[in-house]
Amino acid sequence: MSEQSNEKVKYYTLEEIQKHNHSKCTWLILHYKVYDLTKFLDEHPSGEVPREQAGGYATENFEDVGHSTDARELSKTYIIEELHPDDRCKIKKPSDSLMVTPDNNSSWCTSWVIPAISTLVVALMYRSYMSE
């Protein structure tokens, strides 16, 4: 673990964090801060989710859930350090996304037109059924 001289902030490298990916020692990264959730796993409403994210970057999944203000405050008590600035660019973002981006291989047709047409067909079928 290295230490920055001016601010006395300690950092963990991504390699060090990735070693803590089991139930006896569960660390994860949220917004570049390192959390030790080992003792919290039994209390977490879905203990499996932090275990699945152990040793990695869990910010997107954490934000997707929409944690309460209380949960966010509680999470601060589990911060142990920060991810080293040199390793922040190494974090692998989740590749499977529901959002369509220019980098995605799926076309706008399969992402928007087909679901819209399907919705229209279902609505027309429902209307036809209800009018009888």
ABEGO torsion letter per residue (X at the ends): XBBBAAAGBBBBBAAAAAABABAABBBBBBGGBBBBAAAAAAABABAAAAAAABGBBAAAAAAAAGBBAAAAAAAAAABABBBBAAAAAABBBBABBABBBAABABBAAAAAAAAAAAAAAAAAAAAAAAAX
